[in-house]
Amino acid sequence: MLLRVLGALILIAVLAIAVFVFLTRSGAPDQPAADLPTGADRFVEAAGQSWRVREDGPAGAPALVLIHGFSHSLETWDLWAEDLSRDYRVIRFDLPGHGLSGAREDGAYSVADTVAQVAALLDAAAPERFVLGGSSLGGLVSWRYAADHPERVEGLVLVSPGGYPIHGVTDDPAPIPLPVRLYLNTAPEVGVRAATRSLYADPAKVTDEQVARIRAMMTAPGVQNALLARLEQFTLPDPEPDLARVTAPALLLWGAADVMVPAAHASRFEAAMPDARVVILENAGHMPMEEAPEDSLMVVRNFLAGLAGGQQD
């Protein structure tokens, strides 16, 4: 899903810069993420690997599980978790080949593999019932998990979820352009900044701290090769037969300025799913939980309150 946009961004940043960084390997931290975990993190063994998991909020509160998108980490949910953990048990984790969960020895990064791996983690780390949320790739994994495990999922919060074929990705993976390979192999600061800014309606909201954190996670041991392997295995077959199996009430949250997964996809999801509602935020791009936390949280809290009351407002 990221191929065209990332390729264009790196070309804008000038391919020569990426080539130079690739050849010299300068500027990449030796231990980029060694000090990033906090006391709230723990590591859980599931599906043949160790996962970084973070929980916030009261242990006995209703559970909300959040899954990040491609090349990101559990920190993408920080602003939501800070607010929602007052009333919910918020559980988030780094996907395989992302952040501090580390790469998989078996190299299994297809969407189907990831859904099965997440299912094993949730068996180990989540309560019997929970609301499941995900952004982009995490949204794709979330609704596919919900289709296979309806007994576990009380509701879905899908932020710009993947699903429909886009940017040349269909039943088969799309070729990975050289600029994208260079970007993922080097994570140059200029490229990470440009890529992150492209996901926002207002690029000025991207901070130096965000760029440094994303770059650190992208250059954690094994992550760069894992991200490439995931793209090489990434497919988007027709989702509608599986979307029709998603029985949980779903909130589809999109930014109107999303250039990665266009907001026009929202109506297609809504039509294909048995119980879905769409909210489009005019002041946001692909990452409304980061760019417009107050507006997106208001929508999410209203949806969660509706689930608790047995109806959606």
C-alpha positions in Angstrom: 0.0 0.0 0.0 2.9 2.3 0.6 4.8 1.7 -2.6 3.9 4.7 -4.8 3.7 7.3 -2.0 7.0 6.2 -0.4 8.7 6.1 -3.8 7.6 9.6 -4.7 8.7 10.9 -1.3 12.1 9.5 -1.6 12.5 10.8 -5.1 11.5 14.2 -3.9 14.1 13.9 -1.2 16.5 13.3 -4.0 17.6 9.8 -4.9 21.2 10.8 -4.7 20.9 11.5 -1.0 19.5 8.0 -0.3 22.1 6.4 -2.4 24.8 8.2 -0.5 23.4 7.2 2.8 23.1 3.6 1.6 26.7 3.5 0.6 28.1 5.2 3.6 25.7 3.9 6.2 26.4 7.1 8.1 23.9 8.6 10.6 22.3 5.4 11.7 22.4 4.9 15.5 24.3 1.8 16.7 21.7 0.9 19.3 18.8 3.1 18.2 16.1 1.8 20.5 17.9 0.3 23.5 16.5 2.8 26.0 13.0 3.2 24.6 11.0 0.6 26.6 9.5 1.9 29.8 8.4 0.2 33.0 5.0 -0.3 31.4 6.5 -2.7 28.8 6.7 -6.4 29.1 7.7 -9.1 26.6 5.3 -12.0 25.9 6.3 -15.2 24.1 3.7 -16.2 21.5 3.7 -17.6 17.9 7.4 -18.5 18.1 8.8 -15.0 19.1 8.9 -12.4 21.8 6.5 -9.4 21.5 6.8 -6.1 23.2 3.5 -5.4 24.9 2.4 -2.3 26.8 -0.7 -2.0 29.1 -2.2 1.1 30.6 -5.3 1.6 32.7 -7.2 -0.4 35.4 -6.7 -4.1 35.2 -10.4 -4.8 35.6 -11.6 -2.2 33.1 -13.1 -3.1 29.6 -10.2 -3.9 27.3 -9.2 -2.0 24.2 -6.4 -3.6 22.0 -4.7 -1.3 19.5 -2.5 -2.4 16.5 -0.2 0.1 14.7 0.5 0.4 11.0 3.4 -0.4 8.7 6.9 0.8 9.8 5.5 2.3 13.1 5.3 0.9 16.6 3.0 0.9 19.6 4.0 4.5 20.4 1.7 5.7 17.6 -1.1 5.3 20.1 0.4 7.3 22.9 -2.1 10.2 22.8 -5.1 7.9 22.7 -3.7 5.6 25.4 -3.1 8.6 27.7 -6.7 9.6 27.5 -8.5 6.2 27.2 -6.5 4.5 29.9 -8.5 6.5 32.5 -11.5 4.2 31.7 -10.2 1.3 29.7 -7.4 -1.3 29.9 -5.4 -0.3 26.8 -3.3 -3.1 25.4 -0.9 -2.4 22.5 2.2 -4.1 21.1 4.8 -4.0 18.3 3.9 -6.3 15.4 6.5 -8.9 14.3 9.3 -7.2 12.4 8.5 -3.8 13.9 9.9 -1.8 16.8 11.2 -4.0 19.6 9.3 -7.2 18.9 12.1 -8.2 16.6 12.2 -10.0 13.3 10.8 -13.5 12.8 13.2 -16.3 12.2 10.8 -18.0 9.8 10.3 -14.8 7.7 6.5 -15.2 7.8 5.1 -11.7 7.2 2.1 -12.2 5.0 -1.2 -10.8 6.1 -2.6 -14.2 6.8 0.6 -15.1 8.8 0.3 -11.9 10.8 -3.4 -12.4 11.7 -2.5 -15.9 13.0 0.5 -14.6 14.9 -1.6 -11.8 16.5 -4.3 -14.4 17.4 -1.7 -16.3 19.3 -0.5 -13.2 21.1 -4.1 -12.2 22.1 -4.7 -15.7 23.4 -1.7 -15.1 25.7 -2.1 -11.4 26.6 -5.7 -10.3 26.2 -8.9 -11.1 28.1 -11.7 -13.2 26.6 -13.5 -10.2 25.1 -12.2 -6.8 24.0 -12.6 -4.0 21.5 -10.0 -4.2 18.8 -8.6 -1.1 17.0 -6.0 -0.8 14.3 -4.5 1.8 11.9 -3.7 1.1 8.2 -1.9 -2.3 8.3 -3.1 -2.7 11.9 -6.6 -2.0 10.7 -6.4 -4.7 8.0 -5.1 -7.2 10.6 -7.9 -6.1 13.0 -10.8 -6.7 10.8 -9.5 -9.9 9.4 -9.0 -11.2 13.0 -12.5 -10.1 13.8 -13.8 -12.1 10.8 -12.1 -15.2 12.1 -12.8 -14.7 15.8 -16.2 -13.0 16.3 -16.5 -14.5 19.8 -13.6 -12.4 21.0 -14.3 -9.0 19.5 -17.0 -6.7 21.0 -16.3 -3.9 18.5 -13.8 -2.5 16.0 -12.2 0.9 15.7 -10.6 1.0 12.2 -8.4 4.0 11.4 -7.8 4.2 7.6 -7.7 0.4 7.4 -6.2 -1.6 4.5 -8.4 -3.9 2.6 -9.1 -3.0 -1.0 -6.5 -3.4 -3.8 -4.5 -0.2 -4.1 -1.2 1.2 -5.6 -0.6 -1.9 -7.7 -1.1 -4.4 -4.8 -3.8 -7.0 -5.5 -3.8 -10.7 -5.2 -0.1 -10.5 -5.9 2.5 -8.3 -4.3 3.7 -5.2 -6.2 7.3 -4.8 -7.2 9.3 -2.7 -4.7 10.8 0.3 -6.4 14.5 0.9 -5.8 13.9 4.2 -3.8 11.7 2.3 -1.4 14.3 -0.4 -0.9 16.9 2.3 -0.2 14.6 4.1 2.2 13.8 1.0 4.2 17.5 -0.1 4.2 18.8 3.2 5.5 15.9 5.2 7.1 17.7 8.5 6.3 16.4 11.3 8.5 15.3 13.3 5.4 13.3 10.4 4.1 11.7 9.5 7.5 10.7 13.2 7.9 9.3 13.4 4.4 7.4 10.2 4.7 5.9 11.1 8.1 4.9 14.6 6.9 3.1 13.1 4.0 0.8 11.3 6.3 -0.5 14.5 7.9 -3.0 17.1 6.6 -0.8 19.7 8.3 2.9 18.6 7.9 4.0 21.3 10.4 2.5 19.2 13.2 5.2 16.5 12.7 7.9 17.0 15.5 11.6 16.3 15.6 10.9 13.9 18.5 8.4 11.9 16.3 10.9 11.6 13.5 13.7 10.5 15.8 11.5 7.9 17.5 10.2 6.5 14.2 13.7 6.3 12.7 15.0 4.6 15.9 12.3 2.0 15.6 12.9 1.4 11.9 16.6 0.8 12.5 16.2 -1.5 15.5 17.9 -4.9 14.9 16.3 -6.9 12.1 13.5 -4.4 11.4 14.7 -3.1 8.1 15.0 -6.5 6.4 11.7 -7.5 8.0 9.9 -4.4 6.6 11.2 -5.3 3.1 10.1 -8.9 3.5 6.6 -7.8 4.6 6.2 -5.7 1.4 7.4 -8.6 -0.7 4.7 -10.8 0.8 1.9 -8.1 1.0 -1.2 -8.8 -1.0 -4.7 -7.2 -1.1 -7.2 -9.7 -2.6 -10.9 -8.8 -2.9 -11.9 -8.2 0.8 -15.6 -8.2 0.5 -16.3 -11.9 1.2 -14.4 -11.6 4.4 -15.7 -8.1 5.3 -19.2 -9.7 5.1 -18.2 -12.1 7.9 -17.3 -9.2 10.3 -20.3 -9.2 12.7 -18.9 -6.8 15.4 -20.0 -3.2 15.3 -17.3 -1.2 13.5 -16.3 2.5 13.6 -14.5 3.5 10.3 -12.4 6.6 11.1 -10.7 8.4 8.2 -8.9 11.6 7.6 -10.2 13.5 4.6 -6.7 14.4 3.5 -5.4 10.7 3.6 -3.1 10.2 0.7 -2.2 6.6 1.6 -5.6 4.9 1.8 -8.1 7.4 0.3 -11.2 8.3 2.3 -13.2 7.2 -0.7 -12.6 3.6 0.6 -14.7 4.3 3.7 -18.0 4.0 1.8 -16.9 0.7 0.3 -16.1 -0.7 3.7 -19.4 0.5 5.1 -21.4 -1.1 2.3 -19.5 -4.4 2.7 -19.7 -4.8 6.5 -22.9 -5.8 8.3 -22.6 -3.2 11.1 -20.4 -0.2 10.3 -20.5 3.6 10.6 -18.1 6.1 9.0 -16.7 9.3 10.4 -14.5 11.5 8.2 -12.3 14.1 10.0 -11.6 17.1 7.8 -8.5 18.2 9.6 -6.6 15.0 9.4 -4.6 12.7 7.1 -3.6 9.1 7.5 -2.8 9.3 11.2 -5.7 11.1 12.9 -4.9 9.5 16.3 -1.6 11.5 16.2 -2.6 14.6 14.2 -6.1 15.2 15.5 -6.1 13.4 18.9 -8.9 15.5 20.5 -11.3 15.2 17.5 -10.6 11.5 16.9 -10.9 10.7 20.7 -14.3 12.4 20.8 -15.5 10.1 18.0 -14.0 7.0 19.6 -15.3 7.7 23.0 -18.8 8.2 21.6 -18.5 4.8 19.8 -17.2 3.0 22.9 -20.0 4.5 25.0 -22.5 3.2 22.5 -21.1 -0.3 22.7 -21.3 -0.2 26.5 -24.9 1.1 26.3 -26.0 -1.5 23.8 -26.4 1.0 20.9 -24.4 3.4 18.9 -25.3 7.1 18.9 
